[in-house]
């Protein structure tokens, strides 16, 4: 079937294709062709290719030349195989028209069944089947589906007419409506079409078919399909195929049925057929909820369906072994005969994905390499956090950005201190804020989850929540937060302090009340899969961890060291903040040292715990980074409390806050600039690190401290800081009579540092790319303010992806490559890693593998994801392949 006009084919019969032609035939068409090829019972049909859809959409919404002639030729082939003719008033052939893109998009595009029924052919169908009720049931379904999909008539108009008829007859289910009343319903449906469009329902079967195919093409660009592609990273230029297939009927009586089945349980991964069916029904009834389906095993108990069920079990086993993966099947039983309408790789939960992959290795269907490639990082994300119970049904109150996965329920609190008090009592709380700051850290730690009205995916709330493994929904703009009234509003709904809500950080949903959750499952299957992943990956995987507890959790999850320990987070815990504030209020170096002396044993204690948790692995400790004003109070009542605690005047505190206020703190007095202008801070931190290392070494614990100086833009900054650190080390080692191997490096987070890396490498033994700040400075965008315009940029294709979530290869990535080359030119053995938020992003990890970095560092709960992504990068997996 080659078009004379174009010299190319638009239409392919099922028997001409195979599973490898997904690009051309779409997933559904390729799999129908493959099932036909291996001899399974598939109703005959043909596929109108994706290239025809693209040609139609790009060609001014005109059917490509030669396409209709190929459709008619394909229709003649079906007629010959079935023995009935399309449009024949006595023995009519009916067809379905179904969408099917390269990538599975369940429910996103459109389907039309029973195409070919008219006022004339419905009489032939009734006579041919000796079932008038069945014929008019099919006809009313066609009018409704055609009306909705092709004519854009709201489905509710048809549903209202159906409901009105059922009320009049006093029946509940559609199948209880007698034939004569279905004839009335068909007439009512045709009147709805006439009223809505000004034209009658088409009585030409060929016109129905042509318009149905074009409507399937148009459904590629419906809103839900576009949203689905955006959410799953599917390109918008692929188009969908349209599959035209002879109808088989599950609504012919008690010996007929329709159903869906999975070859394994898609929620748990357990082996064995799983699914549902309905007798005397058509395909959409199973998912439409019109009737309650029965578990598929019940078919075995029905003498009219038992034979088809046994055949289905055999077909399911053949398909799973053929595709070597769990399959999602659609089938119809027509008068006891099984027909297969679809097979595709089944969607599954994270728990099921891991179990299926591991089980299939043990069953000899796949090898460990394929198992590692088969589980997506998103699957592990689900597995490592509590999930909403999928059996729960309800509508969200609002939706924000899914910043940190997992689900949590608790009482609403608006204050971090209250969250800490209640959390310490064992009460479940959700901390609700306009936005969070470092001052809220203790409350975030105590809360079960975090909800903010502002902020983006890399806002403080998002970054911290991911780091500590807390579910978070951020940027929920529908929330109107009122701290004074201790409430938030969404439209007319008011949620007050103490009310219980549930947040789902995997979807961004905010729900009223407590919704049941499923706890994370980290069992033997996951451990085995990750062991296989570790055999394939080259990149080391470290963790960003700031406390001994974080470090222990990171090791439990497989981290091979710490890539970033942010020492400032230690200062926000308990009474430490007061010593830190005392240091900031000091007016002389002596006063500053006296305050730092109170902090030093606290830091030393934390470092001892971290070194012990990471025994034998490197620990990269970043010296103080944030500007000092972040440690000072912002509200008057907090200023008064600080004045009383420190014995200074409120005026002095206000003056200090004012003095430290900066127009652009991100580019201000922070990082190494603090250590240079107040060297006693660096001295104290170096002493705490080295005394902790010496203490651990004395106890027989192997330690590998790596001291990282942040925000270096000039090699002389690092020289100054290095001199302090080395001097403290020499002094302490001399006093202890032993030395500890250590290294000093820097974060590459300023573009100038990347460009002058060859100079900086003279002083740095390692580079760790701080891609959060490097991205901000390269783009000139504040990530905390980007929410005002970044969604628009993404929606309109100005940026292909959020650069704060997936590393920008062309700009930021190029700077990393320049720094890599410069650093290795000066110091060939320099160690290179990444410690920004991108360290847990699979696409960014793939980049790190490709450019030859030595390690990535991610938050503890993303360590398993990074292990898997690093293995998949080493095995050559490309984005979108899983």
C-alpha positions in Angstrom: 0.0 0.0 0.0 2.3 2.7 -1.3 0.8 6.1 -2.2 1.5 6.9 -5.8 1.4 10.6 -5.0 4.0 10.6 -2.1 5.9 7.4 -2.7 5.5 6.4 1.0 3.2 4.3 3.0 0.8 5.6 5.5 -1.0 2.4 6.5 0.3 -1.0 7.7 -1.7 -4.2 8.2 -1.2 -6.0 11.5 0.4 -9.0 9.9 3.0 -6.7 8.2 4.4 -5.1 11.4 6.3 -6.2 14.5 7.3 -5.0 18.0 10.4 -3.2 16.7 8.3 -0.6 14.7 7.1 1.4 17.7 8.3 4.7 16.1 6.1 4.1 13.1 3.2 2.1 14.4 3.1 3.4 18.0 3.2 1.0 21.0 -0.3 -0.4 20.6 0.0 -1.0 16.8 3.5 -2.5 17.1 2.2 -4.9 19.8 -0.9 -5.8 17.9 1.3 -6.7 15.0 3.6 -8.7 17.2 0.7 -10.7 18.8 -0.6 -11.4 15.2 2.9 -12.4 14.2 3.3 -15.0 17.0 -0.1 -16.5 16.3 -2.3 -15.1 19.1 -6.0 -14.5 18.6 -6.1 -10.9 17.5 -9.0 -9.4 15.5 -7.7 -8.3 12.1 -6.9 -4.7 11.4 -4.4 -2.1 10.3 -2.5 0.9 11.7 -2.5 4.4 10.3 1.1 5.4 11.1 2.4 8.1 13.4 4.0 9.7 10.3 0.5 10.2 8.9 -0.5 11.9 12.1 2.5 14.2 12.0 1.8 15.0 8.3 -1.8 15.8 9.1 -1.0 18.1 12.1 1.8 19.9 10.2 -0.1 20.1 6.9 -2.8 22.4 7.9 -5.1 19.7 9.4 -5.6 18.1 6.0 -5.5 14.3 5.4 -2.3 13.5 3.6 -2.6 12.7 0.0 -3.1 9.0 -0.6 -3.9 8.2 3.0 -7.7 7.6 2.5 -7.1 5.3 -0.4 -4.7 3.2 1.8 -7.4 3.2 4.6 -10.0 1.8 2.2 -7.5 -0.9 1.0 -6.8 -1.9 4.6 -10.6 -2.0 5.2 -11.0 -4.4 2.3 -8.4 -6.7 3.8 -10.4 -6.8 7.1 -13.6 -7.6 5.2 -11.9 -10.5 3.4 -10.7 -12.0 6.7 -14.0 -11.5 8.6 -16.4 -12.3 5.8 -18.5 -9.2 6.3 -18.5 -5.8 4.6 -18.2 -2.3 6.1 -21.5 -0.5 5.7 -23.4 -3.7 4.5 -27.0 -3.4 5.8 -27.3 -7.2 6.2 -23.9 -8.4 7.5 -22.2 -5.2 8.7 -18.5 -5.1 9.7 -17.9 -2.7 12.6 -14.5 -1.4 13.6 -12.9 0.4 16.5 -10.5 3.3 16.1 -7.9 3.6 18.9 -5.0 5.9 19.5 -1.5 4.5 20.2 1.6 6.6 20.6 5.2 5.3 20.8 5.2 5.8 24.5 2.3 4.5 26.5 0.0 7.3 27.6 -2.9 5.5 29.4 -6.2 7.3 29.1 -4.7 10.4 27.6 -6.0 10.1 24.0 -9.2 8.9 22.5 -10.9 5.7 21.3 -14.2 5.2 19.4 -15.9 1.8 19.3 -18.6 0.4 17.0 -17.7 2.7 14.0 -20.0 1.8 11.1 -23.3 1.6 12.9 -26.1 3.6 11.3 -29.9 3.5 11.4 -29.7 1.0 8.6 -26.8 -1.2 9.7 -28.1 -1.5 13.3 -31.0 -3.5 11.9 -28.6 -5.8 10.2 -26.5 -6.2 13.4 -29.6 -7.0 15.3 -30.7 -9.7 12.8 -27.2 -11.1 12.4 -26.8 -11.6 16.2 -30.5 -12.3 16.9 -30.0 -9.7 19.7 -31.8 -6.4 19.2 -30.8 -5.2 22.7 -27.2 -5.7 21.9 -27.4 -3.9 18.6 -28.9 -0.8 20.0 -26.6 -0.8 23.0 -23.7 -0.7 20.6 -25.3 2.1 18.6 -25.9 4.4 21.6 -22.3 3.8 22.7 -21.1 4.9 19.3 -23.2 8.0 19.2 -21.9 9.0 22.7 -18.2 8.3 22.0 -18.4 9.9 18.5 -20.2 12.9 19.9 -17.6 13.4 22.7 -14.4 12.7 20.7 -15.3 13.9 17.2 -18.0 16.5 17.8 -16.7 17.8 21.1 -20.1 17.4 22.8 -19.8 17.2 26.6 -20.2 13.6 27.7 -22.5 14.8 30.5 -25.3 15.6 28.1 -25.4 11.9 27.0 -25.0 10.7 30.6 -27.9 12.9 31.8 -30.2 11.4 29.1 -29.1 7.9 30.2 -29.7 8.6 33.9 -33.1 10.1 33.2 -34.1 7.0 31.3 -32.9 4.7 34.1 -34.8 6.7 36.7 -37.9 6.5 34.5 -37.6 2.7 34.3 -36.5 2.3 37.9 -33.3 0.5 37.0 -29.8 1.0 38.3 -27.5 -0.6 35.6 -27.3 0.1 31.9 -27.6 -3.6 31.0 -31.1 -3.6 32.6 -32.5 -1.3 30.0 -34.7 -3.3 27.5 -34.2 -3.1 23.7 -37.2 -0.9 23.0 -36.0 1.7 25.5 -32.5 1.6 24.1 -34.1 2.6 20.7 -35.6 5.6 22.5 -32.2 6.4 24.0 -30.5 6.2 20.5 -33.1 8.7 19.3 -32.5 11.0 22.3 -28.7 10.8 21.6 -29.2 11.7 17.9 -31.3 14.8 19.0 -28.5 15.9 21.3 -26.1 15.7 18.4 -28.5 17.7 16.2 -29.0 20.4 18.8 -25.3 20.7 19.6 -23.9 20.7 16.1 -26.9 21.8 13.9 -26.3 18.6 11.8 -27.6 15.1 12.2 -25.4 12.2 13.4 -23.6 10.9 10.2 -25.3 8.0 8.5 -22.4 7.3 6.2 -20.1 4.7 7.8 -17.1 5.9 5.7 -17.6 9.4 6.9 -17.7 8.1 10.5 -14.4 6.2 9.9 -12.6 9.2 8.3 -13.6 11.6 11.0 -12.8 9.1 13.8 -9.2 8.7 12.5 -8.7 12.4 12.3 -10.2 12.9 15.8 -7.6 10.4 17.1 -4.9 12.4 15.4 -6.3 15.6 17.0 -6.3 13.9 20.4 -2.5 14.0 20.4 -2.8 17.7 21.2 -5.5 17.6 23.8 -4.8 19.2 27.1 -4.4 16.0 29.1 -2.1 14.5 26.5 0.1 17.6 26.5 0.2 17.7 30.3 1.1 14.0 30.4 3.9 14.4 28.0 5.3 17.4 29.9 5.2 15.4 33.1 6.9 12.3 31.7 9.4 14.0 29.4 7.8 12.7 26.2 8.6 14.8 23.0 5.7 16.6 21.5 6.6 15.9 17.9 6.1 12.1 17.7 2.4 12.0 16.9 0.1 9.1 17.5 -0.9 6.2 15.4 -4.6 5.2 14.8 -5.4 1.5 15.0 -8.5 0.4 13.0 -9.6 -3.1 14.1 -12.6 -5.3 13.5 -14.9 -5.2 16.5 -15.4 -8.1 18.7 -18.1 -7.9 21.3 -18.1 -8.7 25.0 -21.8 -7.6 25.3 -23.4 -10.4 23.4 -24.7 -12.2 26.5 -23.5 -14.2 29.5 -21.0 -16.1 27.5 -19.2 -12.9 26.5 -17.0 -10.6 28.6 -14.4 -7.9 28.5 -11.5 -7.3 30.9 -8.0 -6.1 31.7 -5.2 -8.2 33.2 -1.6 -7.9 34.3 0.7 -10.9 34.1 1.9 -9.9 37.6 0.5 -7.7 40.4 1.3 -4.1 39.4 1.2 -3.0 43.0 3.3 -5.7 44.7 5.0 -7.5 41.8 3.7 -10.8 43.0 3.8 -13.4 40.2 0.3 -14.5 38.9 -2.4 -13.0 36.8 -4.1 -10.0 38.2 -7.0 -8.1 36.8 -10.8 -7.7 36.5 -13.5 -8.5 34.0 -17.2 -7.9 33.3 -19.6 -10.2 31.6 -21.9 -8.8 28.9 -20.0 -5.5 28.6 -17.8 -3.5 26.3 -14.2 -2.5 27.0 -14.7 0.9 28.5 -17.2 -0.4 31.1 -14.4 -2.0 33.1 -12.6 1.3 33.7 -15.7 3.6 33.7 -17.1 2.3 37.0 -20.6 1.7 35.6 -20.5 -1.8 37.1 -18.2 -3.3 39.7 -15.9 -5.7 37.9 -15.1 -9.1 39.3 -11.6 -10.5 40.0 -10.3 -12.2 37.0 -9.9 -15.6 38.8 -13.7 -15.7 39.0 -13.8 -16.5 35.3 -12.5 -20.0 36.2 -15.7 -20.6 38.2 -18.0 -19.7 35.3 -18.6 -22.7 33.0 -19.4 -20.3 30.1 -16.0 -18.5 30.5 -13.7 -21.2 31.9 -12.3 -22.2 28.6 -11.4 -18.6 27.7 -9.9 -18.1 31.1 -7.6 -21.1 30.7 -6.6 -19.8 27.2 -6.0 -16.4 28.7 -3.6 -17.8 31.3 -1.6 -19.5 28.5 -1.6 -16.3 26.4 -0.4 -14.2 29.4 2.4 -16.6 30.1 3.5 -16.6 26.4 3.4 -12.8 26.2 5.4 -12.3 29.4 8.1 -14.8 28.2 8.1 -13.3 24.7 8.5 -9.7 25.9 10.5 -10.7 29.1 8.5 -8.2 31.1 5.2 -7.8 33.0 2.4 -7.2 30.5 -0.8 -5.2 30.7 -3.5 -7.0 28.6 -6.9 -6.0 27.2 -9.1 -8.8 26.1 -12.7 -9.6 25.0 -14.5 -12.9 25.1 -17.1 -13.2 22.3 -19.5 -16.1 22.8 -16.8 -18.1 24.6 -13.9 -17.2 22.2 -10.9 -15.2 23.5 -9.7 -12.2 21.6 -6.6 -10.2 22.5 -7.0 -6.4 21.9 -3.8 -5.1 23.5 -0.6 -5.9 25.2 1.9 -3.4 26.5 4.6 -3.2 29.2 2.6 -2.7 32.4 2.8 0.4 34.6 3.9 -0.6 38.1 4.7 0.9 41.5 8.3 1.2 42.7 7.8 -1.8 45.0 6.6 -3.9 42.1 9.3 -2.7 39.7 12.0 -3.9 42.0 10.4 -7.2 42.8 9.6 -8.0 39.2 13.1 -7.2 38.0 14.8 -9.3 40.7 12.4 -12.2 40.3 12.8 -12.3 36.6 16.6 -12.6 37.0 16.1 -15.6 39.3 13.6 -17.0 36.8 16.2 -16.7 34.0 14.1 -14.3 31.9 16.6 -11.4 32.2 20.1 -10.9 33.5 21.3 -8.5 36.3 22.3 -5.9 33.8 18.8 -5.7 32.3 17.3 -5.7 35.8 19.3 -2.6 36.7 18.3 -0.9 33.4 14.6 -1.8 33.9 14.0 0.0 37.3 13.7 3.7 37.0 15.1 6.2 39.6 11.5 7.4 40.0 10.5 3.8 41.1 13.1 4.0 43.9 11.9 7.4 44.9 8.5 5.9 45.6 10.0 3.0 47.4 12.0 5.0 49.8 9.2 7.3 51.1 5.8 6.7 52.6 3.1 6.7 49.8 -0.6 7.4 49.9 -2.6 4.2 50.0 -3.6 3.8 46.4 -7.0 2.3 47.4 -8.0 5.7 49.0 -10.2 7.8 46.8 -10.6 11.5 47.2 -10.0 15.0 45.7 -7.1 17.3 46.9 -7.9 20.6 48.5 -5.0 22.2 46.6 -1.9 21.3 44.6 1.6 22.7 44.8 5.0 21.6 43.6 6.1 18.0 44.6 9.3 19.1 46.3 10.2 16.1 48.4 8.6 12.7 47.9 6.5 10.8 50.4 3.2 11.3 52.2 2.6 12.6 55.7 -0.4 13.5 57.9 -0.5 15.7 60.9 -1.8 18.7 62.8 -1.3 22.1 61.1 1.2 24.4 62.9 2.5 27.7 61.7 5.5 28.1 64.0 8.8 26.1 63.9 9.1 26.3 67.7 5.7 24.9 68.2 6.5 22.1 65.7 9.6 21.3 67.7 7.7 21.2 71.0 4.8 19.1 69.6 7.1 16.9 67.6 9.3 16.1 70.7 6.1 15.0 72.4 5.5 12.5 69.6 2.7 14.4 68.0 2.4 14.4 64.2 2.5 17.9 62.8 2.7 19.5 59.4 4.7 22.8 59.4 2.9 25.3 57.2 4.8 28.5 56.3 4.7 31.2 53.6 8.2 30.1 53.1 11.0 28.6 55.3 14.3 30.0 56.4 17.3 28.4 58.2 15.6 29.6 61.5 12.9 27.0 60.8 15.3 24.1 60.5 14.5 22.6 64.0 10.8 22.8 63.3 11.2 21.2 59.9 13.2 18.4 61.5 10.5 17.7 64.1 7.6 17.9 61.6 6.3 15.0 59.6 6.1 17.2 56.5 6.4 20.8 55.2 3.9 22.9 53.2 4.7 26.3 51.9 2.8 28.8 49.9 5.9 30.2 48.1 9.1 28.8 46.7 10.2 26.5 44.0 11.7 23.0 43.7 15.1 24.3 44.9 13.8 26.7 47.6 15.0 26.3 51.1 12.0 24.2 52.1 12.5 21.9 49.1 16.3 21.5 49.5 16.2 20.9 53.3 13.2 18.6 53.1 14.9 16.4 50.6 18.1 16.4 52.6 16.3 15.2 55.8 13.9 12.9 54.1 10.7 14.8 54.9 7.8 15.0 52.5 7.3 18.6 51.3 4.9 20.5 49.0 6.1 24.0 48.1 4.8 26.9 46.1 1.2 26.0 46.8 -0.1 29.4 45.6 -3.7 28.6 46.4 -2.8 28.8 50.1 -3.5 32.2 51.8 -1.5 31.9 55.0 -2.5 34.1 57.9 -0.1 33.8 60.8 -2.0 36.2 63.0 -5.2 34.2 62.8 -3.2 30.9 62.8 -5.0 29.6 59.7 -4.8 29.2 56.0 -7.5 29.5 53.4 -8.0 27.8 50.0 -11.0 29.5 48.4 -13.8 29.2 50.9 -12.2 26.4 52.9 -10.5 27.5 56.2 -7.9 25.2 57.8 -6.9 26.3 61.4 -4.1 25.5 63.7 -4.6 22.0 65.0 -6.6 20.8 62.1 -5.3 17.6 60.4 -4.1 17.6 56.8 -2.2 15.2 54.6 0.4 16.2 52.0 1.8 14.1 49.2 5.2 15.2 48.3 5.2 12.8 45.3 2.3 14.6 43.6 2.1 18.0 45.3 -1.4 17.2 46.6 -2.7 18.8 49.8 -5.7 16.9 51.4 -8.0 17.5 54.3 -7.9 15.0 57.2 -5.7 12.0 57.7 -5.2 9.8 54.6 -3.8 6.3 55.1 -0.2 5.8 53.9 1.9 2.8 53.1 5.3 2.8 54.8 8.5 2.6 52.7 9.7 -0.9 52.0 13.5 -1.4 51.8 13.9 -5.2 51.7 16.0 -7.9 50.3 15.0 -7.3 46.7 16.1 -3.7 46.7 19.4 -4.6 48.4 20.0 -7.2 45.7 19.2 -4.9 42.9 21.5 -2.2 44.3 24.3 -4.7 44.8 24.0 -5.4 41.0 24.0 -1.7 40.3 27.2 -1.2 42.3 28.9 -3.8 40.1 28.3 -1.8 37.0 28.8 1.9 38.1 32.1 3.8 37.9 31.0 6.9 39.8 31.3 6.8 43.6 28.2 7.9 45.5 28.5 10.0 48.6 25.9 11.8 50.7 25.2 15.3 51.8 24.9 14.9 55.6 25.2 17.4 58.4 24.7 15.3 61.5 25.9 11.9 62.9 22.3 10.6 62.4 22.3 11.7 58.7 25.7 10.1 58.2 24.5 6.8 59.7 21.4 6.8 57.5 23.5 7.6 54.5 25.8 4.6 55.2 22.8 2.4 55.7 21.6 3.4 52.3 25.0 2.7 50.7 26.9 6.0 50.7 30.7 5.8 50.2 31.5 8.9 52.2 30.2 12.4 52.7 30.5 14.8 49.9 29.1 17.8 51.7 28.8 18.4 55.5 27.4 21.9 56.0 28.7 23.0 59.3 26.3 26.0 59.6 23.4 23.6 60.1 25.0 22.4 63.4 24.8 26.0 64.7 21.0 26.0 64.5 20.5 23.1 66.9 19.5 23.6 70.5 21.4 26.2 72.5 24.2 26.5 69.9 22.4 29.3 68.1 23.0 31.5 71.2 26.8 30.9 71.2 26.7 31.7 67.5 24.8 34.9 68.1 27.2 35.8 70.9 30.0 35.5 68.4 28.3 37.7 65.9 27.6 40.4 68.5 31.3 40.4 69.6 33.1 43.7 69.0 36.7 42.4 69.3 38.6 39.3 68.1 39.0 38.2 71.7 35.3 38.3 72.4 34.7 36.5 69.1 37.2 33.7 70.1 35.5 33.4 73.6 32.2 32.8 71.9 33.7 30.4 69.4 35.3 28.5 72.2 31.8 27.5 73.3 31.0 26.2 69.9 34.1 24.3 69.3 33.3 21.3 71.6 29.9 21.1 70.1 31.3 20.9 66.6 34.0 18.5 67.7 31.3 16.2 69.1 29.4 16.2 65.8 32.5 15.5 63.8 33.4 12.6 66.0 29.9 11.1 65.4 30.2 11.7 61.7 33.7 10.2 61.4 32.5 7.1 63.3 29.5 6.7 61.1 31.7 7.0 58.0 34.6 5.0 59.3 37.0 4.3 56.5 35.3 6.7 54.1 36.1 10.3 53.2 34.2 13.1 54.9 34.1 16.5 53.1 33.5 19.3 55.6 32.6 22.7 54.3 33.7 25.7 56.4 31.1 28.3 57.3 29.2 29.5 54.2 26.1 31.6 54.9 26.1 35.3 55.7 26.0 36.0 59.4 22.7 37.9 59.3 20.9 34.5 58.8 21.7 33.6 62.4 20.1 36.8 63.8 16.5 37.3 64.7 14.1 39.0 62.4 11.1 39.8 64.5 10.9 42.2 67.5 9.9 39.6 70.0 12.9 37.5 69.0 15.1 40.5 69.3 13.8 41.2 72.8 14.4 37.5 73.8 18.0 37.7 72.4 18.7 40.9 74.3 17.7 39.3 77.6 19.6 36.1 76.9 22.9 37.8 75.9 22.6 40.8 78.3 22.8 43.4 75.5 20.4 46.1 74.5 17.8 45.6 71.8 19.2 48.6 70.1 22.6 46.9 69.7 21.0 43.9 68.2 19.0 46.0 65.7 22.1 47.9 64.8 24.0 44.7 64.2 21.1 43.3 62.0 21.1 46.6 60.1 24.9 46.5 59.7 24.8 42.9 58.4 21.9 43.5 56.0 23.0 43.1 52.4 21.3 44.1 49.1 22.3 40.7 47.6 23.4 38.3 50.3 24.1 35.5 47.9 26.9 37.6 46.4 27.9 39.2 49.7 29.9 38.6 52.9 29.8 34.8 53.0 31.8 31.7 52.3 35.6 32.1 52.3 35.1 35.9 52.7 33.9 35.3 56.3 36.9 33.1 57.1 39.3 35.7 55.6 37.8 38.7 57.5 37.2 36.7 60.7 40.0 34.1 60.6 39.2 32.9 64.1 36.1 31.2 62.7 38.2 29.1 60.3 40.7 28.4 63.1 37.9 27.1 65.4 36.4 24.9 62.8 39.8 23.5 61.8 40.6 22.7 65.5 37.2 21.0 65.9 37.8 18.9 62.7 41.4 17.8 63.6 40.8 17.2 67.3 37.8 15.0 66.3 39.9 13.2 63.8 42.7 12.6 66.3 40.2 11.3 68.9 38.7 8.8 66.4 42.2 7.7 65.2 43.2 7.1 68.8 40.2 4.8 69.1 41.3 2.8 66.1 38.8 4.4 63.7 40.1 5.2 60.2 39.3 8.8 59.2 39.7 10.7 56.0 38.8 14.4 56.6 38.6 16.7 53.5 38.2 20.4 54.3 36.4 22.4 51.7 36.6 26.2 51.5 33.5 27.6 49.9 32.9 30.4 47.4 36.5 30.8 46.2 36.8 33.0 43.2 40.6 33.7 43.3 43.4 31.3 44.2 44.7 33.9 46.8 41.5 33.4 48.8 42.2 29.7 49.1 45.9 30.4 49.9 44.9 32.5 52.9 42.4 29.9 54.2 44.7 27.0 53.5 47.5 28.7 55.6 45.2 28.9 58.6 44.0 25.2 58.3 47.5 23.9 57.7 48.8 25.9 60.7 46.2 24.5 63.0 46.8 21.0 61.8 50.6 21.2 62.4 50.0 22.6 65.9 47.5 19.9 66.9 49.5 17.0 65.3 52.6 18.1 67.1 50.7 18.2 70.4 49.2 14.8 69.8 52.4 13.2 68.5 50.7 11.8 65.5 49.4 13.0 62.1 46.2 12.4 60.2 46.1 12.4 56.4 43.8 15.2 55.2 43.2 17.2 52.1 42.0 20.7 51.4 39.9 21.7 48.4 37.3 24.1 47.3 33.8 24.3 46.0 33.6 25.5 42.4 30.5 27.6 42.5 31.6 30.9 41.0 32.1 31.0 37.2 35.5 32.7 37.7 36.7 29.8 39.8 35.8 27.4 36.9 37.6 29.6 34.4 40.8 29.9 36.6 40.7 26.3 37.8 44.3 25.7 36.7 45.5 28.3 39.1 43.2 27.2 42.0 44.4 23.6 41.6 47.8 24.7 42.8 46.3 25.0 46.2 43.3 22.6 45.9 43.6 18.8 46.1 39.9 18.4 45.2 37.1 20.3 43.5 33.5 19.9 44.4 31.1 21.5 42.1 28.4 23.4 44.1 26.0 23.4 41.2 23.2 25.2 43.1 25.2 28.5 43.3 27.1 27.8 40.1 23.7 27.6 38.2 22.4 30.8 39.9 25.6 32.7 39.0 25.8 31.4 35.5 22.2 32.2 34.7 22.0 35.3 36.8 18.9 33.9 38.4 18.0 33.7 42.1 16.6 30.3 42.5 14.3 31.5 45.4 12.8 34.2 43.1 12.7 32.1 39.9 9.2 30.8 40.6 7.8 34.1 39.3 8.8 33.4 35.7 10.5 30.0 35.5 7.2 28.1 35.1 6.3 30.3 32.1 9.7 29.7 30.6 9.3 25.9 30.9 5.7 25.9 29.6 6.7 28.0 26.5 9.8 26.1 25.8 12.2 29.0 26.5 14.2 26.7 28.8 14.0 22.9 28.0 14.2 22.0 31.7 14.4 23.6 35.1 18.2 24.3 35.4 18.0 24.0 39.2 16.7 20.4 38.9 18.6 19.1 35.8 22.1 20.4 35.2 22.4 22.7 32.2 25.0 21.0 30.0 25.5 23.8 27.6 26.4 26.5 30.1 27.0 25.2 33.6 28.2 21.9 32.2 30.7 23.6 30.0 32.1 25.5 33.0 32.5 22.1 34.8 34.4 20.8 31.8 36.7 23.8 31.7 37.4 23.4 35.5 38.0 19.7 35.0 40.5 20.3 32.2 42.2 23.1 34.1 42.4 21.3 37.4 43.8 18.1 35.9 46.3 20.0 33.8 47.8 21.4 37.0 47.2 18.4 39.3 46.5 15.2 37.3 45.3 13.3 40.4 42.9 16.0 41.6 39.6 14.5 42.8 36.4 15.9 41.2 32.9 15.6 42.4 29.5 17.3 42.6 27.6 18.2 45.7 24.7 20.4 44.6 21.1 19.3 44.4 21.9 17.9 40.9 23.9 15.2 42.6 20.6 13.3 43.1 19.2 13.9 39.6 19.6 11.0 37.2 20.1 13.1 34.1 22.8 15.2 35.9 24.4 12.0 37.2 24.6 10.8 33.6 26.5 14.0 32.7 28.9 13.6 35.6 29.6 10.1 34.4 30.2 11.2 30.8 32.6 14.0 31.8 34.7 11.8 34.0 34.0 13.1 37.5 34.9 10.8 40.4 31.8 11.0 42.6 28.4 12.5 43.0 26.9 13.5 46.4 23.2 13.5 47.2 21.0 13.8 50.2 20.9 10.5 52.2 17.5 9.4 50.9 18.6 9.9 47.3 21.8 7.8 47.7 20.1 4.6 46.4 18.7 6.6 43.5 22.1 7.9 42.7 23.6 4.4 42.9 21.1 3.2 40.4 21.4 6.2 38.1 25.2 5.9 38.1 25.0 2.3 37.1 22.5 3.1 34.3 24.8 5.9 33.1 27.7 3.4 33.0 25.5 0.9 31.0 24.7 3.6 28.5 21.0 4.2 29.3 19.7 7.4 27.8 17.0 9.7 29.1 13.5 8.3 28.6 14.6 4.8 28.0 13.3 3.3 31.3 
